[in-house]
Amino acid sequence: MTQLHWDQAAMSVRFEDLAPVSAFPVVPGRRWGPGWWWSATTGRHVVHGSAAMRIQLMVLDRDPEVIGLSARPVRLLWRHTDGRVRSWVPQLFARYADGTGLLADCPSSPTSGGDRAQQARGALEAACTRVGWSYRRLEPPPAVVAANLRWLAGYRHPRYQGPPGLQAALAEAFAAPRPLADGVAAVGDSLQVLPAAYHALWYGHLTTPLDEPLHERVLICTDAERGEGVERRLSNVGGDPEKG
């Protein structure tokens, strides 16, 4: 394992390409265990250790500004005011298109991790600020938003974009806001068109408020500002799929 000064590491190490420095534990009796998330951003799998972490991976994977993701890629060490050396392994790293990075933890509640987590928060915030990055303890999204993200994530793989021309037809059908079922019917067979519509909603080609439950009458429209950039990102996606 390589040890570098933080400022040097932040400028020279591609944390998005690193394997975890420590494994996520399997706790007997716990309903949730470690798993893998297939990233639409990178075409690779990212390990996760909790339901809270998995939902944050979904949020970051859907962000068009995120170009890289990894789990537990670095252990930070610092000397506390009491003279003792402390360490912390952030759960997630995200690389943004402008080159900056995000180190993040995914607590299931604001108090998760106790005093040690709060002490680490101050140290990591200071370290990230010094190199132009950010550290955050990511709050779980509202239940409806999380449920919608889980549903749309099932259609994130490029195989769901449909045959050539289908995404363009969807953009035209939803140029003005209209119910999902109406726009899909105007394009063609719902068995083929509906998965492509969900795929477009995941990538931001189409938009709808995610704080309301998805259903056939929800209003959908084209997001022209994000569409071009999202199309470029789609062309770079590959790798082994994992649905859900």
Biotite code that builds the C-alpha atoms (Angstrom):
import biotite.structure as struc

atoms = struc.array([
    struc.Atom([0.000, 0.000, 0.000], chain_id="A", res_id=1, res_name="MET", atom_name="CA", element="C"),
    struc.Atom([1.380, 3.426, -1.020], chain_id="A", res_id=2, res_name="THR", atom_name="CA", element="C"),
    struc.Atom([1.451, 6.361, 1.407], chain_id="A", res_id=3, res_name="GLN", atom_name="CA", element="C"),
    struc.Atom([1.605, 9.926, 0.065], chain_id="A", res_id=4, res_name="LEU", atom_name="CA", element="C"),
    struc.Atom([1.120, 13.409, 1.453], chain_id="A", res_id=5, res_name="HIS", atom_name="CA", element="C"),
    struc.Atom([-2.521, 14.317, 0.904], chain_id="A", res_id=6, res_name="TRP", atom_name="CA", element="C"),
    struc.Atom([-1.884, 17.351, -1.334], chain_id="A", res_id=7, res_name="ASP", atom_name="CA", element="C"),
    struc.Atom([0.354, 15.267, -3.604], chain_id="A", res_id=8, res_name="GLN", atom_name="CA", element="C"),
    struc.Atom([-2.088, 12.356, -3.707], chain_id="A", res_id=9, res_name="ALA", atom_name="CA", element="C"),
    struc.Atom([-5.071, 14.555, -4.562], chain_id="A", res_id=10, res_name="ALA", atom_name="CA", element="C"),
    struc.Atom([-3.231, 16.006, -7.560], chain_id="A", res_id=11, res_name="MET", atom_name="CA", element="C"),
    struc.Atom([-1.644, 12.812, -8.908], chain_id="A", res_id=12, res_name="SER", atom_name="CA", element="C"),
    struc.Atom([-3.742, 9.752, -7.959], chain_id="A", res_id=13, res_name="VAL", atom_name="CA", element="C"),
    struc.Atom([-6.782, 8.625, -9.945], chain_id="A", res_id=14, res_name="ARG", atom_name="CA", element="C"),
    struc.Atom([-8.877, 7.542, -6.989], chain_id="A", res_id=15, res_name="PHE", atom_name="CA", element="C"),
    struc.Atom([-11.712, 6.581, -9.324], chain_id="A", res_id=16, res_name="GLU", atom_name="CA", element="C"),
    struc.Atom([-9.559, 3.694, -10.613], chain_id="A", res_id=17, res_name="ASP", atom_name="CA", element="C"),
    struc.Atom([-8.528, 2.273, -7.231], chain_id="A", res_id=18, res_name="LEU", atom_name="CA", element="C"),
    struc.Atom([-9.837, -0.815, -5.483], chain_id="A", res_id=19, res_name="ALA", atom_name="CA", element="C"),
    struc.Atom([-11.142, -0.459, -1.913], chain_id="A", res_id=20, res_name="PRO", atom_name="CA", element="C"),
    struc.Atom([-8.429, -0.159, 0.736], chain_id="A", res_id=21, res_name="VAL", atom_name="CA", element="C"),
    struc.Atom([-10.638, -2.120, 3.140], chain_id="A", res_id=22, res_name="SER", atom_name="CA", element="C"),
    struc.Atom([-13.522, -4.532, 2.626], chain_id="A", res_id=23, res_name="ALA", atom_name="CA", element="C"),
    struc.Atom([-17.088, -3.983, 3.687], chain_id="A", res_id=24, res_name="PHE", atom_name="CA", element="C"),
    struc.Atom([-17.880, -6.396, 6.514], chain_id="A", res_id=25, res_name="PRO", atom_name="CA", element="C"),
    struc.Atom([-20.531, -9.074, 6.392], chain_id="A", res_id=26, res_name="VAL", atom_name="CA", element="C"),
    struc.Atom([-22.445, -8.812, 9.683], chain_id="A", res_id=27, res_name="VAL", atom_name="CA", element="C"),
    struc.Atom([-24.384, -11.957, 10.705], chain_id="A", res_id=28, res_name="PRO", atom_name="CA", element="C"),
    struc.Atom([-28.085, -11.256, 11.204], chain_id="A", res_id=29, res_name="GLY", atom_name="CA", element="C"),
    struc.Atom([-28.084, -8.010, 9.236], chain_id="A", res_id=30, res_name="ARG", atom_name="CA", element="C"),
    struc.Atom([-30.629, -7.914, 6.425], chain_id="A", res_id=31, res_name="ARG", atom_name="CA", element="C"),
    struc.Atom([-28.302, -6.019, 4.076], chain_id="A", res_id=32, res_name="TRP", atom_name="CA", element="C"),
    struc.Atom([-24.841, -7.164, 2.980], chain_id="A", res_id=33, res_name="GLY", atom_name="CA", element="C"),
    struc.Atom([-22.163, -5.892, 0.585], chain_id="A", res_id=34, res_name="PRO", atom_name="CA", element="C"),
    struc.Atom([-22.999, -5.858, -3.119], chain_id="A", res_id=35, res_name="GLY", atom_name="CA", element="C"),
    struc.Atom([-22.043, -4.387, -6.481], chain_id="A", res_id=36, res_name="TRP", atom_name="CA", element="C"),
    struc.Atom([-23.483, -1.454, -8.409], chain_id="A", res_id=37, res_name="TRP", atom_name="CA", element="C"),
    struc.Atom([-23.001, -1.369, -12.174], chain_id="A", res_id=38, res_name="TRP", atom_name="CA", element="C"),
    struc.Atom([-22.224, 2.258, -13.022], chain_id="A", res_id=39, res_name="SER", atom_name="CA", element="C"),
    struc.Atom([-23.756, 3.733, -16.152], chain_id="A", res_id=40, res_name="ALA", atom_name="CA", element="C"),
    struc.Atom([-21.146, 6.500, -15.884], chain_id="A", res_id=41, res_name="THR", atom_name="CA", element="C"),
    struc.Atom([-18.079, 4.265, -16.073], chain_id="A", res_id=42, res_name="THR", atom_name="CA", element="C"),
    struc.Atom([-19.350, 0.885, -17.324], chain_id="A", res_id=43, res_name="GLY", atom_name="CA", element="C"),
    struc.Atom([-17.735, -0.757, -14.287], chain_id="A", res_id=44, res_name="ARG", atom_name="CA", element="C"),
    struc.Atom([-18.903, -2.127, -10.942], chain_id="A", res_id=45, res_name="HIS", atom_name="CA", element="C"),
    struc.Atom([-18.583, -0.243, -7.664], chain_id="A", res_id=46, res_name="VAL", atom_name="CA", element="C"),
    struc.Atom([-18.857, -2.133, -4.389], chain_id="A", res_id=47, res_name="VAL", atom_name="CA", element="C"),
    struc.Atom([-21.266, -0.905, -1.716], chain_id="A", res_id=48, res_name="HIS", atom_name="CA", element="C"),
    struc.Atom([-21.797, -1.951, 1.871], chain_id="A", res_id=49, res_name="GLY", atom_name="CA", element="C"),
    struc.Atom([-25.255, -0.673, 2.773], chain_id="A", res_id=50, res_name="SER", atom_name="CA", element="C"),
    struc.Atom([-28.622, 0.353, 1.362], chain_id="A", res_id=51, res_name="ALA", atom_name="CA", element="C"),
    struc.Atom([-27.796, 3.972, 2.200], chain_id="A", res_id=52, res_name="ALA", atom_name="CA", element="C"),
    struc.Atom([-24.587, 3.771, 0.181], chain_id="A", res_id=53, res_name="MET", atom_name="CA", element="C"),
    struc.Atom([-26.327, 2.097, -2.757], chain_id="A", res_id=54, res_name="ARG", atom_name="CA", element="C"),
    struc.Atom([-28.892, 4.881, -3.095], chain_id="A", res_id=55, res_name="ILE", atom_name="CA", element="C"),
    struc.Atom([-26.127, 7.512, -3.028], chain_id="A", res_id=56, res_name="GLN", atom_name="CA", element="C"),
    struc.Atom([-24.344, 5.619, -5.788], chain_id="A", res_id=57, res_name="LEU", atom_name="CA", element="C"),
    struc.Atom([-27.543, 5.907, -7.818], chain_id="A", res_id=58, res_name="MET", atom_name="CA", element="C"),
    struc.Atom([-27.696, 9.665, -7.236], chain_id="A", res_id=59, res_name="VAL", atom_name="CA", element="C"),
    struc.Atom([-24.060, 10.201, -8.235], chain_id="A", res_id=60, res_name="LEU", atom_name="CA", element="C"),
    struc.Atom([-24.283, 7.810, -11.188], chain_id="A", res_id=61, res_name="ASP", atom_name="CA", element="C"),
    struc.Atom([-27.163, 9.845, -12.601], chain_id="A", res_id=62, res_name="ARG", atom_name="CA", element="C"),
    struc.Atom([-25.334, 13.190, -12.194], chain_id="A", res_id=63, res_name="ASP", atom_name="CA", element="C"),
    struc.Atom([-24.066, 14.248, -15.675], chain_id="A", res_id=64, res_name="PRO", atom_name="CA", element="C"),
    struc.Atom([-21.143, 16.101, -14.070], chain_id="A", res_id=65, res_name="GLU", atom_name="CA", element="C"),
    struc.Atom([-19.776, 12.909, -12.482], chain_id="A", res_id=66, res_name="VAL", atom_name="CA", element="C"),
    struc.Atom([-17.268, 11.047, -14.685], chain_id="A", res_id=67, res_name="ILE", atom_name="CA", element="C"),
    struc.Atom([-15.760, 8.572, -12.187], chain_id="A", res_id=68, res_name="GLY", atom_name="CA", element="C"),
    struc.Atom([-16.853, 6.587, -9.133], chain_id="A", res_id=69, res_name="LEU", atom_name="CA", element="C"),
    struc.Atom([-15.148, 4.318, -6.630], chain_id="A", res_id=70, res_name="SER", atom_name="CA", element="C"),
    struc.Atom([-15.668, 2.967, -3.121], chain_id="A", res_id=71, res_name="ALA", atom_name="CA", element="C"),
    struc.Atom([-13.241, 3.284, -0.194], chain_id="A", res_id=72, res_name="ARG", atom_name="CA", element="C"),
    struc.Atom([-10.256, 4.146, -2.436], chain_id="A", res_id=73, res_name="PRO", atom_name="CA", element="C"),
    struc.Atom([-8.198, 5.976, 0.209], chain_id="A", res_id=74, res_name="VAL", atom_name="CA", element="C"),
    struc.Atom([-7.411, 6.047, 3.920], chain_id="A", res_id=75, res_name="ARG", atom_name="CA", element="C"),
    struc.Atom([-6.631, 9.489, 5.316], chain_id="A", res_id=76, res_name="LEU", atom_name="CA", element="C"),
    struc.Atom([-4.390, 9.841, 8.368], chain_id="A", res_id=77, res_name="LEU", atom_name="CA", element="C"),
    struc.Atom([-3.846, 12.965, 10.479], chain_id="A", res_id=78, res_name="TRP", atom_name="CA", element="C"),
    struc.Atom([-2.601, 13.932, 13.914], chain_id="A", res_id=79, res_name="ARG", atom_name="CA", element="C"),
    struc.Atom([-5.372, 14.975, 16.272], chain_id="A", res_id=80, res_name="HIS", atom_name="CA", element="C"),
    struc.Atom([-5.032, 17.841, 18.745], chain_id="A", res_id=81, res_name="THR", atom_name="CA", element="C"),
    struc.Atom([-4.359, 15.286, 21.483], chain_id="A", res_id=82, res_name="ASP", atom_name="CA", element="C"),
    struc.Atom([-1.264, 14.146, 19.605], chain_id="A", res_id=83, res_name="GLY", atom_name="CA", element="C"),
    struc.Atom([-2.697, 10.799, 18.523], chain_id="A", res_id=84, res_name="ARG", atom_name="CA", element="C"),
    struc.Atom([-2.788, 9.690, 14.870], chain_id="A", res_id=85, res_name="VAL", atom_name="CA", element="C"),
    struc.Atom([-6.341, 9.220, 13.599], chain_id="A", res_id=86, res_name="ARG", atom_name="CA", element="C"),
    struc.Atom([-7.547, 7.702, 10.336], chain_id="A", res_id=87, res_name="SER", atom_name="CA", element="C"),
    struc.Atom([-10.716, 7.499, 8.286], chain_id="A", res_id=88, res_name="TRP", atom_name="CA", element="C"),
    struc.Atom([-11.789, 5.694, 5.089], chain_id="A", res_id=89, res_name="VAL", atom_name="CA", element="C"),
    struc.Atom([-14.521, 7.652, 3.226], chain_id="A", res_id=90, res_name="PRO", atom_name="CA", element="C"),
    struc.Atom([-17.107, 5.359, 1.662], chain_id="A", res_id=91, res_name="GLN", atom_name="CA", element="C"),
    struc.Atom([-17.314, 6.998, -1.760], chain_id="A", res_id=92, res_name="LEU", atom_name="CA", element="C"),
    struc.Atom([-15.241, 9.000, -4.199], chain_id="A", res_id=93, res_name="PHE", atom_name="CA", element="C"),
    struc.Atom([-16.659, 10.841, -7.207], chain_id="A", res_id=94, res_name="ALA", atom_name="CA", element="C"),
    struc.Atom([-14.664, 12.610, -9.900], chain_id="A", res_id=95, res_name="ARG", atom_name="CA", element="C"),
    struc.Atom([-16.322, 15.586, -11.587], chain_id="A", res_id=96, res_name="TYR", atom_name="CA", element="C"),
    struc.Atom([-15.867, 16.727, -15.172], chain_id="A", res_id=97, res_name="ALA", atom_name="CA", element="C"),
    struc.Atom([-13.851, 19.763, -14.047], chain_id="A", res_id=98, res_name="ASP", atom_name="CA", element="C"),
    struc.Atom([-11.286, 17.472, -12.390], chain_id="A", res_id=99, res_name="GLY", atom_name="CA", element="C"),
    struc.Atom([-12.329, 18.116, -8.796], chain_id="A", res_id=100, res_name="THR", atom_name="CA", element="C"),
    struc.Atom([-13.299, 15.336, -6.430], chain_id="A", res_id=101, res_name="GLY", atom_name="CA", element="C"),
    struc.Atom([-15.842, 14.474, -3.781], chain_id="A", res_id=102, res_name="LEU", atom_name="CA", element="C"),
    struc.Atom([-15.131, 12.293, -0.763], chain_id="A", res_id=103, res_name="LEU", atom_name="CA", element="C"),
    struc.Atom([-18.352, 11.203, 0.891], chain_id="A", res_id=104, res_name="ALA", atom_name="CA", element="C"),
    struc.Atom([-19.866, 9.026, 3.556], chain_id="A", res_id=105, res_name="ASP", atom_name="CA", element="C"),
    struc.Atom([-23.390, 7.646, 3.389], chain_id="A", res_id=106, res_name="CYS", atom_name="CA", element="C"),
    struc.Atom([-24.839, 7.533, 6.914], chain_id="A", res_id=107, res_name="PRO", atom_name="CA", element="C"),
    struc.Atom([-28.303, 6.095, 7.357], chain_id="A", res_id=108, res_name="SER", atom_name="CA", element="C"),
    struc.Atom([-29.035, 8.899, 9.859], chain_id="A", res_id=109, res_name="SER", atom_name="CA", element="C"),
    struc.Atom([-27.328, 12.183, 10.883], chain_id="A", res_id=110, res_name="PRO", atom_name="CA", element="C"),
    struc.Atom([-25.967, 10.604, 14.080], chain_id="A", res_id=111, res_name="THR", atom_name="CA", element="C"),
    struc.Atom([-24.519, 7.462, 12.458], chain_id="A", res_id=112, res_name="SER", atom_name="CA", element="C"),
    struc.Atom([-20.864, 6.909, 13.267], chain_id="A", res_id=113, res_name="GLY", atom_name="CA", element="C"),
    struc.Atom([-20.948, 8.738, 16.584], chain_id="A", res_id=114, res_name="GLY", atom_name="CA", element="C"),
    struc.Atom([-18.233, 11.130, 17.818], chain_id="A", res_id=115, res_name="ASP", atom_name="CA", element="C"),
    struc.Atom([-15.503, 9.519, 15.740], chain_id="A", res_id=116, res_name="ARG", atom_name="CA", element="C"),
    struc.Atom([-17.410, 10.253, 12.524], chain_id="A", res_id=117, res_name="ALA", atom_name="CA", element="C"),
    struc.Atom([-17.952, 13.870, 13.546], chain_id="A", res_id=118, res_name="GLN", atom_name="CA", element="C"),
    struc.Atom([-14.251, 14.324, 14.329], chain_id="A", res_id=119, res_name="GLN", atom_name="CA", element="C"),
    struc.Atom([-13.326, 12.805, 10.988], chain_id="A", res_id=120, res_name="ALA", atom_name="CA", element="C"),
    struc.Atom([-15.768, 15.121, 9.263], chain_id="A", res_id=121, res_name="ARG", atom_name="CA", element="C"),
    struc.Atom([-13.868, 18.206, 10.390], chain_id="A", res_id=122, res_name="GLY", atom_name="CA", element="C"),
    struc.Atom([-10.510, 16.782, 9.330], chain_id="A", res_id=123, res_name="ALA", atom_name="CA", element="C"),
    struc.Atom([-11.751, 15.638, 5.911], chain_id="A", res_id=124, res_name="LEU", atom_name="CA", element="C"),
    struc.Atom([-13.562, 18.893, 5.199], chain_id="A", res_id=125, res_name="GLU", atom_name="CA", element="C"),
    struc.Atom([-10.365, 20.819, 5.887], chain_id="A", res_id=126, res_name="ALA", atom_name="CA", element="C"),
    struc.Atom([-8.243, 18.458, 3.780], chain_id="A", res_id=127, res_name="ALA", atom_name="CA", element="C"),
    struc.Atom([-10.622, 18.594, 0.811], chain_id="A", res_id=128, res_name="CYS", atom_name="CA", element="C"),
    struc.Atom([-11.005, 22.377, 0.977], chain_id="A", res_id=129, res_name="THR", atom_name="CA", element="C"),
    struc.Atom([-7.211, 22.739, 0.804], chain_id="A", res_id=130, res_name="ARG", atom_name="CA", element="C"),
    struc.Atom([-7.107, 20.994, -2.603], chain_id="A", res_id=131, res_name="VAL", atom_name="CA", element="C"),
    struc.Atom([-10.339, 22.433, -4.023], chain_id="A", res_id=132, res_name="GLY", atom_name="CA", element="C"),
    struc.Atom([-12.422, 19.324, -3.369], chain_id="A", res_id=133, res_name="TRP", atom_name="CA", element="C"),
    struc.Atom([-15.343, 18.695, -1.034], chain_id="A", res_id=134, res_name="SER", atom_name="CA", element="C"),
    struc.Atom([-16.295, 16.229, 1.661], chain_id="A", res_id=135, res_name="TYR", atom_name="CA", element="C"),
    struc.Atom([-19.924, 15.540, 2.533], chain_id="A", res_id=136, res_name="ARG", atom_name="CA", element="C"),
    struc.Atom([-21.990, 13.229, 4.685], chain_id="A", res_id=137, res_name="ARG", atom_name="CA", element="C"),
    struc.Atom([-24.732, 12.581, 2.143], chain_id="A", res_id=138, res_name="LEU", atom_name="CA", element="C"),
    struc.Atom([-28.277, 12.653, 3.455], chain_id="A", res_id=139, res_name="GLU", atom_name="CA", element="C"),
    struc.Atom([-30.648, 9.910, 2.251], chain_id="A", res_id=140, res_name="PRO", atom_name="CA", element="C"),
    struc.Atom([-33.132, 11.240, -0.336], chain_id="A", res_id=141, res_name="PRO", atom_name="CA", element="C"),
    struc.Atom([-36.862, 11.254, 0.461], chain_id="A", res_id=142, res_name="PRO", atom_name="CA", element="C"),
    struc.Atom([-38.568, 7.867, 0.154], chain_id="A", res_id=143, res_name="ALA", atom_name="CA", element="C"),
    struc.Atom([-40.449, 8.727, -3.058], chain_id="A", res_id=144, res_name="VAL", atom_name="CA", element="C"),
    struc.Atom([-37.313, 10.042, -4.755], chain_id="A", res_id=145, res_name="VAL", atom_name="CA", element="C"),
    struc.Atom([-35.388, 6.916, -3.717], chain_id="A", res_id=146, res_name="ALA", atom_name="CA", element="C"),
    struc.Atom([-38.136, 4.645, -5.041], chain_id="A", res_id=147, res_name="ALA", atom_name="CA", element="C"),
    struc.Atom([-38.220, 6.481, -8.384], chain_id="A", res_id=148, res_name="ASN", atom_name="CA", element="C"),
    struc.Atom([-34.431, 6.309, -8.701], chain_id="A", res_id=149, res_name="LEU", atom_name="CA", element="C"),
    struc.Atom([-34.453, 2.569, -8.024], chain_id="A", res_id=150, res_name="ARG", atom_name="CA", element="C"),
    struc.Atom([-37.073, 2.074, -10.727], chain_id="A", res_id=151, res_name="TRP", atom_name="CA", element="C"),
    struc.Atom([-35.308, 4.192, -13.360], chain_id="A", res_id=152, res_name="LEU", atom_name="CA", element="C"),
    struc.Atom([-31.951, 2.637, -12.503], chain_id="A", res_id=153, res_name="ALA", atom_name="CA", element="C"),
    struc.Atom([-33.286, -0.685, -13.747], chain_id="A", res_id=154, res_name="GLY", atom_name="CA", element="C"),
    struc.Atom([-33.269, 0.856, -17.249], chain_id="A", res_id=155, res_name="TYR", atom_name="CA", element="C"),
    struc.Atom([-29.895, 2.609, -17.110], chain_id="A", res_id=156, res_name="ARG", atom_name="CA", element="C"),
    struc.Atom([-27.997, 0.172, -19.345], chain_id="A", res_id=157, res_name="HIS", atom_name="CA", element="C"),
    struc.Atom([-27.598, 1.278, -23.006], chain_id="A", res_id=158, res_name="PRO", atom_name="CA", element="C"),
    struc.Atom([-29.533, -1.789, -24.206], chain_id="A", res_id=159, res_name="ARG", atom_name="CA", element="C"),
    struc.Atom([-32.718, -0.017, -23.111], chain_id="A", res_id=160, res_name="TYR", atom_name="CA", element="C"),
    struc.Atom([-32.251, 3.039, -25.344], chain_id="A", res_id=161, res_name="GLN", atom_name="CA", element="C"),
    struc.Atom([-33.921, 1.109, -28.159], chain_id="A", res_id=162, res_name="GLY", atom_name="CA", element="C"),
    struc.Atom([-33.264, 1.017, -31.913], chain_id="A", res_id=163, res_name="PRO", atom_name="CA", element="C"),
    struc.Atom([-31.853, 4.004, -33.833], chain_id="A", res_id=164, res_name="PRO", atom_name="CA", element="C"),
    struc.Atom([-34.264, 6.899, -33.965], chain_id="A", res_id=165, res_name="GLY", atom_name="CA", element="C"),
    struc.Atom([-36.343, 5.908, -30.940], chain_id="A", res_id=166, res_name="LEU", atom_name="CA", element="C"),
    struc.Atom([-34.732, 8.380, -28.546], chain_id="A", res_id=167, res_name="GLN", atom_name="CA", element="C"),
    struc.Atom([-35.197, 11.173, -31.086], chain_id="A", res_id=168, res_name="ALA", atom_name="CA", element="C"),
    struc.Atom([-38.858, 10.184, -31.511], chain_id="A", res_id=169, res_name="ALA", atom_name="CA", element="C"),
    struc.Atom([-39.357, 10.328, -27.734], chain_id="A", res_id=170, res_name="LEU", atom_name="CA", element="C"),
    struc.Atom([-37.752, 13.767, -27.570], chain_id="A", res_id=171, res_name="ALA", atom_name="CA", element="C"),
    struc.Atom([-40.152, 14.977, -30.260], chain_id="A", res_id=172, res_name="GLU", atom_name="CA", element="C"),
    struc.Atom([-43.192, 13.379, -28.635], chain_id="A", res_id=173, res_name="ALA", atom_name="CA", element="C"),
    struc.Atom([-42.435, 15.047, -25.307], chain_id="A", res_id=174, res_name="PHE", atom_name="CA", element="C"),
    struc.Atom([-41.289, 18.412, -26.675], chain_id="A", res_id=175, res_name="ALA", atom_name="CA", element="C"),
    struc.Atom([-44.196, 19.845, -24.687], chain_id="A", res_id=176, res_name="ALA", atom_name="CA", element="C"),
    struc.Atom([-45.242, 18.366, -21.316], chain_id="A", res_id=177, res_name="PRO", atom_name="CA", element="C"),
    struc.Atom([-47.694, 15.489, -21.676], chain_id="A", res_id=178, res_name="ARG", atom_name="CA", element="C"),
    struc.Atom([-48.650, 12.346, -19.733], chain_id="A", res_id=179, res_name="PRO", atom_name="CA", element="C"),
    struc.Atom([-46.174, 9.480, -20.007], chain_id="A", res_id=180, res_name="LEU", atom_name="CA", element="C"),
    struc.Atom([-48.729, 7.033, -21.433], chain_id="A", res_id=181, res_name="ALA", atom_name="CA", element="C"),
    struc.Atom([-49.885, 9.491, -24.114], chain_id="A", res_id=182, res_name="ASP", atom_name="CA", element="C"),
    struc.Atom([-46.391, 10.265, -25.358], chain_id="A", res_id=183, res_name="GLY", atom_name="CA", element="C"),
    struc.Atom([-45.373, 6.605, -25.409], chain_id="A", res_id=184, res_name="VAL", atom_name="CA", element="C"),
    struc.Atom([-48.515, 5.659, -27.371], chain_id="A", res_id=185, res_name="ALA", atom_name="CA", element="C"),
    struc.Atom([-47.786, 8.409, -29.896], chain_id="A", res_id=186, res_name="ALA", atom_name="CA", element="C"),
    struc.Atom([-44.348, 6.899, -30.609], chain_id="A", res_id=187, res_name="VAL", atom_name="CA", element="C"),
    struc.Atom([-45.274, 3.238, -30.964], chain_id="A", res_id=188, res_name="GLY", atom_name="CA", element="C"),
    struc.Atom([-45.618, -0.122, -29.219], chain_id="A", res_id=189, res_name="ASP", atom_name="CA", element="C"),
    struc.Atom([-45.457, 0.477, -25.467], chain_id="A", res_id=190, res_name="SER", atom_name="CA", element="C"),
    struc.Atom([-43.544, -2.792, -24.892], chain_id="A", res_id=191, res_name="LEU", atom_name="CA", element="C"),
    struc.Atom([-40.649, -1.304, -26.855], chain_id="A", res_id=192, res_name="GLN", atom_name="CA", element="C"),
    struc.Atom([-41.133, 2.408, -26.208], chain_id="A", res_id=193, res_name="VAL", atom_name="CA", element="C"),
    struc.Atom([-41.777, 2.463, -22.441], chain_id="A", res_id=194, res_name="LEU", atom_name="CA", element="C"),
    struc.Atom([-38.376, 0.967, -21.450], chain_id="A", res_id=195, res_name="PRO", atom_name="CA", element="C"),
    struc.Atom([-36.714, 3.506, -23.763], chain_id="A", res_id=196, res_name="ALA", atom_name="CA", element="C"),
    struc.Atom([-38.682, 6.294, -22.075], chain_id="A", res_id=197, res_name="ALA", atom_name="CA", element="C"),
    struc.Atom([-37.492, 5.146, -18.641], chain_id="A", res_id=198, res_name="TYR", atom_name="CA", element="C"),
    struc.Atom([-33.964, 4.988, -20.028], chain_id="A", res_id=199, res_name="HIS", atom_name="CA", element="C"),
    struc.Atom([-34.311, 8.578, -21.257], chain_id="A", res_id=200, res_name="ALA", atom_name="CA", element="C"),
    struc.Atom([-35.629, 9.664, -17.856], chain_id="A", res_id=201, res_name="LEU", atom_name="CA", element="C"),
    struc.Atom([-32.606, 8.098, -16.137], chain_id="A", res_id=202, res_name="TRP", atom_name="CA", element="C"),
    struc.Atom([-30.179, 9.928, -18.419], chain_id="A", res_id=203, res_name="TYR", atom_name="CA", element="C"),
    struc.Atom([-31.996, 13.254, -18.410], chain_id="A", res_id=204, res_name="GLY", atom_name="CA", element="C"),
    struc.Atom([-33.159, 13.249, -22.030], chain_id="A", res_id=205, res_name="HIS", atom_name="CA", element="C"),
    struc.Atom([-36.661, 13.448, -20.560], chain_id="A", res_id=206, res_name="LEU", atom_name="CA", element="C"),
    struc.Atom([-37.557, 14.984, -17.221], chain_id="A", res_id=207, res_name="THR", atom_name="CA", element="C"),
    struc.Atom([-40.289, 14.725, -14.619], chain_id="A", res_id=208, res_name="THR", atom_name="CA", element="C"),
    struc.Atom([-40.431, 15.665, -10.921], chain_id="A", res_id=209, res_name="PRO", atom_name="CA", element="C"),
    struc.Atom([-38.939, 12.742, -9.005], chain_id="A", res_id=210, res_name="LEU", atom_name="CA", element="C"),
    struc.Atom([-40.543, 13.821, -5.744], chain_id="A", res_id=211, res_name="ASP", atom_name="CA", element="C"),
    struc.Atom([-43.858, 12.503, -7.079], chain_id="A", res_id=212, res_name="GLU", atom_name="CA", element="C"),
    struc.Atom([-44.563, 8.796, -7.725], chain_id="A", res_id=213, res_name="PRO", atom_name="CA", element="C"),
    struc.Atom([-44.023, 7.684, -11.312], chain_id="A", res_id=214, res_name="LEU", atom_name="CA", element="C"),
    struc.Atom([-47.226, 6.531, -13.031], chain_id="A", res_id=215, res_name="HIS", atom_name="CA", element="C"),
    struc.Atom([-48.758, 6.507, -16.501], chain_id="A", res_id=216, res_name="GLU", atom_name="CA", element="C"),
    struc.Atom([-50.290, 9.995, -16.153], chain_id="A", res_id=217, res_name="ARG", atom_name="CA", element="C"),
    struc.Atom([-47.194, 11.751, -14.783], chain_id="A", res_id=218, res_name="VAL", atom_name="CA", element="C"),
    struc.Atom([-46.173, 14.717, -16.942], chain_id="A", res_id=219, res_name="LEU", atom_name="CA", element="C"),
    struc.Atom([-42.992, 14.226, -18.971], chain_id="A", res_id=220, res_name="ILE", atom_name="CA", element="C"),
    struc.Atom([-41.073, 16.700, -21.120], chain_id="A", res_id=221, res_name="CYS", atom_name="CA", element="C"),
    struc.Atom([-37.799, 16.940, -23.027], chain_id="A", res_id=222, res_name="THR", atom_name="CA", element="C"),
    struc.Atom([-34.817, 18.516, -21.265], chain_id="A", res_id=223, res_name="ASP", atom_name="CA", element="C"),
    struc.Atom([-33.127, 20.186, -24.213], chain_id="A", res_id=224, res_name="ALA", atom_name="CA", element="C"),
    struc.Atom([-30.338, 21.732, -22.119], chain_id="A", res_id=225, res_name="GLU", atom_name="CA", element="C"),
    struc.Atom([-29.081, 18.358, -20.812], chain_id="A", res_id=226, res_name="ARG", atom_name="CA", element="C"),
    struc.Atom([-29.859, 16.200, -23.823], chain_id="A", res_id=227, res_name="GLY", atom_name="CA", element="C"),
    struc.Atom([-26.737, 16.920, -25.887], chain_id="A", res_id=228, res_name="GLU", atom_name="CA", element="C"),
    struc.Atom([-24.317, 16.326, -23.026], chain_id="A", res_id=229, res_name="GLY", atom_name="CA", element="C"),
    struc.Atom([-26.091, 13.178, -21.941], chain_id="A", res_id=230, res_name="VAL", atom_name="CA", element="C"),
    struc.Atom([-25.914, 11.798, -25.495], chain_id="A", res_id=231, res_name="GLU", atom_name="CA", element="C"),
    struc.Atom([-22.123, 12.267, -25.440], chain_id="A", res_id=232, res_name="ARG", atom_name="CA", element="C"),
    struc.Atom([-21.925, 10.398, -22.134], chain_id="A", res_id=233, res_name="ARG", atom_name="CA", element="C"),
    struc.Atom([-24.010, 7.533, -23.515], chain_id="A", res_id=234, res_name="LEU", atom_name="CA", element="C"),
    struc.Atom([-21.464, 6.895, -26.271], chain_id="A", res_id=235, res_name="SER", atom_name="CA", element="C"),
    struc.Atom([-18.760, 6.195, -23.666], chain_id="A", res_id=236, res_name="ASN", atom_name="CA", element="C"),
    struc.Atom([-20.702, 3.641, -21.633], chain_id="A", res_id=237, res_name="VAL", atom_name="CA", element="C"),
    struc.Atom([-19.767, -0.032, -21.864], chain_id="A", res_id=238, res_name="GLY", atom_name="CA", element="C"),
    struc.Atom([-18.872, -3.050, -19.751], chain_id="A", res_id=239, res_name="GLY", atom_name="CA", element="C"),
    struc.Atom([-20.803, -5.770, -18.066], chain_id="A", res_id=240, res_name="ASP", atom_name="CA", element="C"),
    struc.Atom([-24.367, -4.849, -17.099], chain_id="A", res_id=241, res_name="PRO", atom_name="CA", element="C"),
    struc.Atom([-26.043, -5.214, -13.756], chain_id="A", res_id=242, res_name="GLU", atom_name="CA", element="C"),
    struc.Atom([-29.707, -4.385, -13.726], chain_id="A", res_id=243, res_name="LYS", atom_name="CA", element="C"),
    struc.Atom([-31.195, -2.969, -10.547], chain_id="A", res_id=244, res_name="GLY", atom_name="CA", element="C"),
])
